[in-house]
Amino acid sequence: MKTITEQNFDNEYIDCIEQERIDKFVADELDRQIHRYIKAMSGSKQVMDEFISRLKRLGQEEKERAIAQYIDFHHKVIDGLDFRIVLARAYANYCDTFDYFKILLADRRKFDYYLERIEDKYLQFHKVFEENGKFGLRNQKGEVLIKPEFDFLRRVYCYVDDLALIPLIAEKNGLFGLILPDGGNTVVADFIYDDIALRDDYPHFEATKGSEVFLIDHHGRVSPGQPSSCDI
């Protein structure tokens, strides 16, 4: 962080209270965007209310991480979303007069600063990596979410209406299971299946074991199933 001097004040200074409030209003806007997404995906009012209630119980940084995580595993939630509009709405909520709102919007340096801050906070997309012939998962910061212990990993993007982590499809020693990207390689579905495919609808996973078919949800709950068309 640069030292603020009289010479660079106009180009470098960001008011910490302003930044704190803008951060809050941006999170509120993205909260509403997720709410609209759940509604569009035919989520019930009870589900939406519970989701909002869970976010409200989180502190600001926890809320930001939860929203970033949701976006990471639900890319469609930001389809068509312009972060410039999100920031403009946050500005509007922050400003107590229209004249000050116009001043903020006209400050390109500050607008670009906040826009970059939004993208850094919320576009935290994970990546599969390979190490010694095994696959793992890292987030944007390089932190390991799944240790490289698997012969195959498939990232999963599917709709869920809560803040739960979405497991990845993984292969180990020729068998398939589900693993959480929680840094601890937590197994959601045991590695006992011949194959696991992603389904369009809930429960999101279809597993086969010999001639048997099972449906598995993102919490690892297993139920008998019938062969269906899978999103491969």
C-alpha positions as protocol buffer text, in pm:
chain_id: "A"
residue {
  index: 1
  type: MET
  ca { x: 0 y: 0 z: 0 }
}
residue {
  index: 2
  type: LYS
  ca { x: 139 y: 337 z: -102 }
}
residue {
  index: 3
  type: THR
  ca { x: 212 y: 607 z: 151 }
}
residue {
  index: 4
  type: ILE
  ca { x: -36 y: 895 z: 117 }
}
residue {
  index: 5
  type: THR
  ca { x: 133 y: 1232 z: 67 }
}
residue {
  index: 6
  type: GLU
  ca { x: 9 y: 1579 z: -15 }
}
residue {
  index: 7
  type: GLN
  ca { x: 128 y: 1525 z: -371 }
}
residue {
  index: 8
  type: ASN
  ca { x: -53 y: 1195 z: -436 }
}
residue {
  index: 9
  type: PHE
  ca { x: -356 y: 1247 z: -209 }
}
residue {
  index: 10
  type: ASP
  ca { x: -610 y: 1296 z: -491 }
}
residue {
  index: 11
  type: ASN
  ca { x: -483 y: 992 z: -682 }
}
residue {
  index: 12
  type: GLU
  ca { x: -432 y: 746 z: -398 }
}
residue {
  index: 13
  type: TYR
  ca { x: -653 y: 823 z: -97 }
}
residue {
  index: 14
  type: ILE
  ca { x: -955 y: 604 z: -24 }
}
residue {
  index: 15
  type: ASP
  ca { x: -1167 y: 686 z: 279 }
}
residue {
  index: 16
  type: CYS
  ca { x: -1176 y: 373 z: 499 }
}
residue {
  index: 17
  type: ILE
  ca { x: -1532 y: 439 z: 622 }
}
residue {
  index: 18
  type: GLU
  ca { x: -1654 y: 493 z: 266 }
}
residue {
  index: 19
  type: GLN
  ca { x: -1482 y: 171 z: 159 }
}
residue {
  index: 20
  type: GLU
  ca { x: -1639 y: -24 z: 444 }
}
residue {
  index: 21
  type: ARG
  ca { x: -1987 y: 98 z: 352 }
}
residue {
  index: 22
  type: ILE
  ca { x: -1939 y: 40 z: -21 }
}
residue {
  index: 23
  type: ASP
  ca { x: -1820 y: -315 z: 56 }
}
residue {
  index: 24
  type: LYS
  ca { x: -2134 y: -375 z: 261 }
}
residue {
  index: 25
  type: PHE
  ca { x: -2370 y: -242 z: -6 }
}
residue {
  index: 26
  type: VAL
  ca { x: -2196 y: -443 z: -279 }
}
residue {
  index: 27
  type: ALA
  ca { x: -2242 y: -760 z: -72 }
}
residue {
  index: 28
  type: ASP
  ca { x: -2609 y: -669 z: -22 }
}
residue {
  index: 29
  type: GLU
  ca { x: -2653 y: -628 z: -399 }
}
residue {
  index: 30
  type: LEU
  ca { x: -2493 y: -966 z: -470 }
}
residue {
  index: 31
  type: ASP
  ca { x: -2708 y: -1118 z: -195 }
}
residue {
  index: 32
  type: ARG
  ca { x: -3013 y: -993 z: -388 }
}
residue {
  index: 33
  type: GLN
  ca { x: -2870 y: -1129 z: -713 }
}
residue {
  index: 34
  type: ILE
  ca { x: -2843 y: -1477 z: -559 }
}
residue {
  index: 35
  type: HIS
  ca { x: -3196 y: -1435 z: -424 }
}
residue {
  index: 36
  type: ARG
  ca { x: -3320 y: -1361 z: -777 }
}
residue {
  index: 37
  type: TYR
  ca { x: -3125 y: -1659 z: -912 }
}
residue {
  index: 38
  type: ILE
  ca { x: -3281 y: -1898 z: -660 }
}
residue {
  index: 39
  type: LYS
  ca { x: -3625 y: -1760 z: -747 }
}
residue {
  index: 40
  type: ALA
  ca { x: -3559 y: -1805 z: -1120 }
}
residue {
  index: 41
  type: MET
  ca { x: -3458 y: -2165 z: -1052 }
}
residue {
  index: 42
  type: SER
  ca { x: -3799 y: -2218 z: -890 }
}
residue {
  index: 43
  type: GLY
  ca { x: -3675 y: -2212 z: -533 }
}
residue {
  index: 44
  type: SER
  ca { x: -3952 y: -2171 z: -275 }
}
residue {
  index: 45
  type: LYS
  ca { x: -4001 y: -1854 z: -71 }
}
residue {
  index: 46
  type: GLN
  ca { x: -3905 y: -2053 z: 239 }
}
residue {
  index: 47
  type: VAL
  ca { x: -3577 y: -2157 z: 76 }
}
residue {
  index: 48
  type: MET
  ca { x: -3500 y: -1797 z: -25 }
}
residue {
  index: 49
  type: ASP
  ca { x: -3583 y: -1665 z: 322 }
}
residue {
  index: 50
  type: GLU
  ca { x: -3362 y: -1929 z: 486 }
}
residue {
  index: 51
  type: PHE
  ca { x: -3076 y: -1845 z: 251 }
}
residue {
  index: 52
  type: ILE
  ca { x: -3101 y: -1473 z: 332 }
}
residue {
  index: 53
  type: SER
  ca { x: -3126 y: -1551 z: 703 }
}
residue {
  index: 54
  type: ARG
  ca { x: -2805 y: -1756 z: 690 }
}
residue {
  index: 55
  type: LEU
  ca { x: -2618 y: -1474 z: 516 }
}
residue {
  index: 56
  type: LYS
  ca { x: -2742 y: -1221 z: 771 }
}
residue {
  index: 57
  type: ARG
  ca { x: -2589 y: -1424 z: 1054 }
}
residue {
  index: 58
  type: LEU
  ca { x: -2243 y: -1391 z: 897 }
}
residue {
  index: 59
  type: GLY
  ca { x: -1997 y: -1109 z: 953 }
}
residue {
  index: 60
  type: GLN
  ca { x: -1899 y: -898 z: 652 }
}
residue {
  index: 61
  type: GLU
  ca { x: -1586 y: -1095 z: 558 }
}
residue {
  index: 62
  type: GLU
  ca { x: -1762 y: -1428 z: 612 }
}
residue {
  index: 63
  type: LYS
  ca { x: -2053 y: -1309 z: 397 }
}
residue {
  index: 64
  type: GLU
  ca { x: -1815 y: -1205 z: 118 }
}
residue {
  index: 65
  type: ARG
  ca { x: -1643 y: -1544 z: 127 }
}
residue {
  index: 66
  type: ALA
  ca { x: -1977 y: -1727 z: 126 }
}
residue {
  index: 67
  type: ILE
  ca { x: -2102 y: -1528 z: -174 }
}
residue {
  index: 68
  type: ALA
  ca { x: -1771 y: -1581 z: -360 }
}
residue {
  index: 69
  type: GLN
  ca { x: -1793 y: -1953 z: -291 }
}
residue {
  index: 70
  type: TYR
  ca { x: -2153 y: -1964 z: -415 }
}
residue {
  index: 71
  type: ILE
  ca { x: -2054 y: -1782 z: -736 }
}
residue {
  index: 72
  type: ASP
  ca { x: -1758 y: -2018 z: -784 }
}
residue {
  index: 73
  type: PHE
  ca { x: -1982 y: -2325 z: -793 }
}
residue {
  index: 74
  type: HIS
  ca { x: -2285 y: -2154 z: -952 }
}
residue {
  index: 75
  type: HIS
  ca { x: -2144 y: -1957 z: -1243 }
}
residue {
  index: 76
  type: LYS
  ca { x: -2490 y: -1896 z: -1386 }
}
residue {
  index: 77
  type: VAL
  ca { x: -2575 y: -1669 z: -1093 }
}
residue {
  index: 78
  type: ILE
  ca { x: -2368 y: -1393 z: -1256 }
}
residue {
  index: 79
  type: ASP
  ca { x: -2468 y: -1463 z: -1618 }
}
residue {
  index: 80
  type: GLY
  ca { x: -2540 y: -1123 z: -1771 }
}
residue {
  index: 81
  type: LEU
  ca { x: -2454 y: -942 z: -1448 }
}
residue {
  index: 82
  type: ASP
  ca { x: -2258 y: -619 z: -1496 }
}
residue {
  index: 83
  type: PHE
  ca { x: -2050 y: -540 z: -1189 }
}
residue {
  index: 84
  type: ARG
  ca { x: -2058 y: -173 z: -1290 }
}
residue {
  index: 85
  type: ILE
  ca { x: -2433 y: -176 z: -1223 }
}
residue {
  index: 86
  type: VAL
  ca { x: -2373 y: -353 z: -890 }
}
residue {
  index: 87
  type: LEU
  ca { x: -2124 y: -81 z: -794 }
}
residue {
  index: 88
  type: ALA
  ca { x: -2353 y: 202 z: -909 }
}
residue {
  index: 89
  type: ARG
  ca { x: -2633 y: 62 z: -692 }
}
residue {
  index: 90
  type: ALA
  ca { x: -2393 y: 37 z: -398 }
}
residue {
  index: 91
  type: TYR
  ca { x: -2296 y: 401 z: -458 }
}
residue {
  index: 92
  type: ALA
  ca { x: -2663 y: 500 z: -461 }
}
residue {
  index: 93
  type: ASN
  ca { x: -2722 y: 328 z: -127 }
}
residue {
  index: 94
  type: TYR
  ca { x: -2415 y: 493 z: 21 }
}
residue {
  index: 95
  type: CYS
  ca { x: -2482 y: 852 z: -94 }
}
residue {
  index: 96
  type: ASP
  ca { x: -2716 y: 1080 z: 97 }
}
residue {
  index: 97
  type: THR
  ca { x: -2759 y: 1325 z: -192 }
}
residue {
  index: 98
  type: PHE
  ca { x: -2788 y: 1289 z: -568 }
}
residue {
  index: 99
  type: ASP
  ca { x: -2516 y: 1548 z: -619 }
}
residue {
  index: 100
  type: TYR
  ca { x: -2266 y: 1340 z: -422 }
}
residue {
  index: 101
  type: PHE
  ca { x: -2378 y: 1031 z: -614 }
}
residue {
  index: 102
  type: LYS
  ca { x: -2289 y: 1210 z: -939 }
}
residue {
  index: 103
  type: ILE
  ca { x: -1951 y: 1313 z: -798 }
}
residue {
  index: 104
  type: LEU
  ca { x: -1868 y: 952 z: -706 }
}
residue {
  index: 105
  type: LEU
  ca { x: -1976 y: 823 z: -1045 }
}
residue {
  index: 106
  type: ALA
  ca { x: -1762 y: 1086 z: -1219 }
}
residue {
  index: 107
  type: ASP
  ca { x: -1450 y: 983 z: -1026 }
}
residue {
  index: 108
  type: ARG
  ca { x: -1312 y: 727 z: -1270 }
}
residue {
  index: 109
  type: ARG
  ca { x: -1007 y: 646 z: -1059 }
}
residue {
  index: 110
  type: LYS
  ca { x: -1220 y: 556 z: -758 }
}
residue {
  index: 111
  type: PHE
  ca { x: -1478 y: 370 z: -968 }
}
residue {
  index: 112
  type: ASP
  ca { x: -1206 y: 153 z: -1125 }
}
residue {
  index: 113
  type: TYR
  ca { x: -1058 y: 90 z: -778 }
}
residue {
  index: 114
  type: TYR
  ca { x: -1389 y: -38 z: -638 }
}
residue {
  index: 115
  type: LEU
  ca { x: -1467 y: -237 z: -954 }
}
residue {
  index: 116
  type: GLU
  ca { x: -1133 y: -418 z: -928 }
}
residue {
  index: 117
  type: ARG
  ca { x: -1198 y: -472 z: -556 }
}
residue {
  index: 118
  type: ILE
  ca { x: -1535 y: -636 z: -634 }
}
residue {
  index: 119
  type: GLU
  ca { x: -1382 y: -869 z: -893 }
}
residue {
  index: 120
  type: ASP
  ca { x: -1094 y: -963 z: -659 }
}
residue {
  index: 121
  type: LYS
  ca { x: -1337 y: -1043 z: -377 }
}
residue {
  index: 122
  type: TYR
  ca { x: -1604 y: -1234 z: -566 }
}
residue {
  index: 123
  type: LEU
  ca { x: -1449 y: -1394 z: -874 }
}
residue {
  index: 124
  type: GLN
  ca { x: -1251 y: -1655 z: -684 }
}
residue {
  index: 125
  type: PHE
  ca { x: -1264 y: -1939 z: -934 }
}
residue {
  index: 126
  type: HIS
  ca { x: -1095 y: -2266 z: -847 }
}
residue {
  index: 127
  type: LYS
  ca { x: -868 y: -2467 z: -1080 }
}
residue {
  index: 128
  type: VAL
  ca { x: -774 y: -2833 z: -1110 }
}
residue {
  index: 129
  type: PHE
  ca { x: -398 y: -2892 z: -1095 }
}
residue {
  index: 130
  type: GLU
  ca { x: -171 y: -3194 z: -1145 }
}
residue {
  index: 131
  type: GLU
  ca { x: 116 y: -3300 z: -921 }
}
residue {
  index: 132
  type: ASN
  ca { x: 312 y: -3624 z: -964 }
}
residue {
  index: 133
  type: GLY
  ca { x: 41 y: -3762 z: -1189 }
}
residue {
  index: 134
  type: LYS
  ca { x: -239 y: -3696 z: -939 }
}
residue {
  index: 135
  type: PHE
  ca { x: -503 y: -3424 z: -947 }
}
residue {
  index: 136
  type: GLY
  ca { x: -609 y: -3171 z: -686 }
}
residue {
  index: 137
  type: LEU
  ca { x: -789 y: -2837 z: -666 }
}
residue {
  index: 138
  type: ARG
  ca { x: -668 y: -2486 z: -583 }
}
residue {
  index: 139
  type: ASN
  ca { x: -857 y: -2161 z: -538 }
}
residue {
  index: 140
  type: GLN
  ca { x: -756 y: -1836 z: -705 }
}
residue {
  index: 141
  type: LYS
  ca { x: -517 y: -1754 z: -420 }
}
residue {
  index: 142
  type: GLY
  ca { x: -331 y: -2080 z: -468 }
}
residue {
  index: 143
  type: GLU
  ca { x: -468 y: -2240 z: -152 }
}
residue {
  index: 144
  type: VAL
  ca { x: -520 y: -2614 z: -186 }
}
residue {
  index: 145
  type: LEU
  ca { x: -888 y: -2711 z: -159 }
}
residue {
  index: 146
  type: ILE
  ca { x: -837 y: -3075 z: -256 }
}
residue {
  index: 147
  type: LYS
  ca { x: -499 y: -3240 z: -208 }
}
residue {
  index: 148
  type: PRO
  ca { x: -357 y: -3406 z: -522 }
}
residue {
  index: 149
  type: GLU
  ca { x: -445 y: -3767 z: -445 }
}
residue {
  index: 150
  type: PHE
  ca { x: -683 y: -3854 z: -728 }
}
residue {
  index: 151
  type: ASP
  ca { x: -654 y: -4005 z: -1076 }
}
residue {
  index: 152
  type: PHE
  ca { x: -940 y: -3787 z: -1204 }
}
residue {
  index: 153
  type: LEU
  ca { x: -1133 y: -3482 z: -1083 }
}
residue {
  index: 154
  type: ARG
  ca { x: -1438 y: -3326 z: -1239 }
}
residue {
  index: 155
  type: ARG
  ca { x: -1552 y: -2981 z: -1139 }
}
residue {
  index: 156
  type: VAL
  ca { x: -1927 y: -2963 z: -1084 }
}
residue {
  index: 157
  type: TYR
  ca { x: -2153 y: -2666 z: -1157 }
}
residue {
  index: 158
  type: CYS
  ca { x: -2509 y: -2727 z: -1047 }
}
residue {
  index: 159
  type: TYR
  ca { x: -2791 y: -2542 z: -877 }
}
residue {
  index: 160
  type: VAL
  ca { x: -2838 y: -2578 z: -502 }
}
residue {
  index: 161
  type: ASP
  ca { x: -3038 y: -2339 z: -290 }
}
residue {
  index: 162
  type: ASP
  ca { x: -2812 y: -2326 z: 15 }
}
residue {
  index: 163
  type: LEU
  ca { x: -2454 y: -2235 z: 105 }
}
residue {
  index: 164
  type: ALA
  ca { x: -2337 y: -2596 z: 112 }
}
residue {
  index: 165
  type: LEU
  ca { x: -2007 y: -2688 z: -53 }
}
residue {
  index: 166
  type: ILE
  ca { x: -2057 y: -2881 z: -377 }
}
residue {
  index: 167
  type: PRO
  ca { x: -1850 y: -3201 z: -396 }
}
residue {
  index: 168
  type: LEU
  ca { x: -1639 y: -3292 z: -698 }
}
residue {
  index: 169
  type: ILE
  ca { x: -1650 y: -3622 z: -883 }
}
residue {
  index: 170
  type: ALA
  ca { x: -1321 y: -3802 z: -822 }
}
residue {
  index: 171
  type: GLU
  ca { x: -1156 y: -4129 z: -921 }
}
residue {
  index: 172
  type: LYS
  ca { x: -914 y: -4323 z: -702 }
}
residue {
  index: 173
  type: ASN
  ca { x: -775 y: -4671 z: -767 }
}
residue {
  index: 174
  type: GLY
  ca { x: -1023 y: -4723 z: -1050 }
}
residue {
  index: 175
  type: LEU
  ca { x: -1334 y: -4638 z: -846 }
}
residue {
  index: 176
  type: PHE
  ca { x: -1538 y: -4318 z: -820 }
}
residue {
  index: 177
  type: GLY
  ca { x: -1659 y: -4114 z: -524 }
}
residue {
  index: 178
  type: LEU
  ca { x: -1742 y: -3758 z: -424 }
}
residue {
  index: 179
  type: ILE
  ca { x: -1497 y: -3529 z: -244 }
}
residue {
  index: 180
  type: LEU
  ca { x: -1548 y: -3190 z: -79 }
}
residue {
  index: 181
  type: PRO
  ca { x: -1323 y: -2893 z: -167 }
}
residue {
  index: 182
  type: ASP
  ca { x: -1277 y: -2812 z: 202 }
}
residue {
  index: 183
  type: GLY
  ca { x: -900 y: -2850 z: 231 }
}
residue {
  index: 184
  type: GLY
  ca { x: -936 y: -3180 z: 416 }
}
residue {
  index: 185
  type: ASN
  ca { x: -1033 y: -3417 z: 133 }
}
residue {
  index: 186
  type: THR
  ca { x: -1359 y: -3499 z: 311 }
}
residue {
  index: 187
  type: VAL
  ca { x: -1531 y: -3792 z: 138 }
}
residue {
  index: 188
  type: VAL
  ca { x: -1902 y: -3733 z: 70 }
}
residue {
  index: 189
  type: ALA
  ca { x: -1962 y: -4055 z: -124 }
}
residue {
  index: 190
  type: ASP
  ca { x: -1729 y: -4352 z: -73 }
}
residue {
  index: 191
  type: PHE
  ca { x: -1504 y: -4467 z: -356 }
}
residue {
  index: 192
  type: ILE
  ca { x: -1706 y: -4778 z: -437 }
}
residue {
  index: 193
  type: TYR
  ca { x: -1873 y: -4686 z: -767 }
}
residue {
  index: 194
  type: ASP
  ca { x: -1784 y: -4783 z: -1124 }
}
residue {
  index: 195
  type: ASP
  ca { x: -1887 y: -4440 z: -1248 }
}
residue {
  index: 196
  type: ILE
  ca { x: -2052 y: -4118 z: -1129 }
}
residue {
  index: 197
  type: ALA
  ca { x: -2220 y: -3873 z: -1368 }
}
residue {
  index: 198
  type: LEU
  ca { x: -2378 y: -3534 z: -1316 }
}
residue {
  index: 199
  type: ARG
  ca { x: -2755 y: -3506 z: -1353 }
}
residue {
  index: 200
  type: ASP
  ca { x: -2956 y: -3203 z: -1462 }
}
residue {
  index: 201
  type: ASP
  ca { x: -3192 y: -3227 z: -1163 }
}
residue {
  index: 202
  type: TYR
  ca { x: -3174 y: -3292 z: -789 }
}
residue {
  index: 203
  type: PRO
  ca { x: -3022 y: -3518 z: -662 }
}
residue {
  index: 204
  type: HIS
  ca { x: -2735 y: -3412 z: -885 }
}
residue {
  index: 205
  type: PHE
  ca { x: -2527 y: -3731 z: -906 }
}
residue {
  index: 206
  type: GLU
  ca { x: -2603 y: -4067 z: -1066 }
}
residue {
  index: 207
  type: ALA
  ca { x: -2369 y: -4349 z: -962 }
}
residue {
  index: 208
  type: THR
  ca { x: -2342 y: -4700 z: -1100 }
}
residue {
  index: 209
  type: LYS
  ca { x: -2207 y: -5009 z: -927 }
}
residue {
  index: 210
  type: GLY
  ca { x: -2232 y: -5319 z: -1142 }
}
residue {
  index: 211
  type: SER
  ca { x: -2591 y: -5326 z: -1264 }
}
residue {
  index: 212
  type: GLU
  ca { x: -2714 y: -5108 z: -978 }
}
residue {
  index: 213
  type: VAL
  ca { x: -2791 y: -4736 z: -1011 }
}
residue {
  index: 214
  type: PHE
  ca { x: -2790 y: -4489 z: -722 }
}
residue {
  index: 215
  type: LEU
  ca { x: -2881 y: -4122 z: -687 }
}
residue {
  index: 216
  type: ILE
  ca { x: -2663 y: -3912 z: -456 }
}
residue {
  index: 217
  type: ASP
  ca { x: -2722 y: -3555 z: -342 }
}
residue {
  index: 218
  type: HIS
  ca { x: -2453 y: -3298 z: -257 }
}
residue {
  index: 219
  type: HIS
  ca { x: -2469 y: -3397 z: 111 }
}
residue {
  index: 220
  type: GLY
  ca { x: -2390 y: -3760 z: 25 }
}
residue {
  index: 221
  type: ARG
  ca { x: -2739 y: -3900 z: 83 }
}
residue {
  index: 222
  type: VAL
  ca { x: -2788 y: -4209 z: -135 }
}
residue {
  index: 223
  type: SER
  ca { x: -3112 y: -4349 z: -276 }
}
residue {
  index: 224
  type: PRO
  ca { x: -3192 y: -4620 z: -536 }
}
residue {
  index: 225
  type: GLY
  ca { x: -3227 y: -4489 z: -891 }
}
residue {
  index: 226
  type: GLN
  ca { x: -3304 y: -4579 z: -1248 }
}
residue {
  index: 227
  type: PRO
  ca { x: -3078 y: -4511 z: -1548 }
}
residue {
  index: 228
  type: SER
  ca { x: -3145 y: -4166 z: -1691 }
}
residue {
  index: 229
  type: SER
  ca { x: -2995 y: -3923 z: -1939 }
}
residue {
  index: 230
  type: CYS
  ca { x: -2701 y: -3757 z: -1765 }
}
residue {
  index: 231
  type: ASP
  ca { x: -2526 y: -3429 z: -1826 }
}
residue {
  index: 232
  type: ILE
  ca { x: -2184 y: -3565 z: -1918 }
}
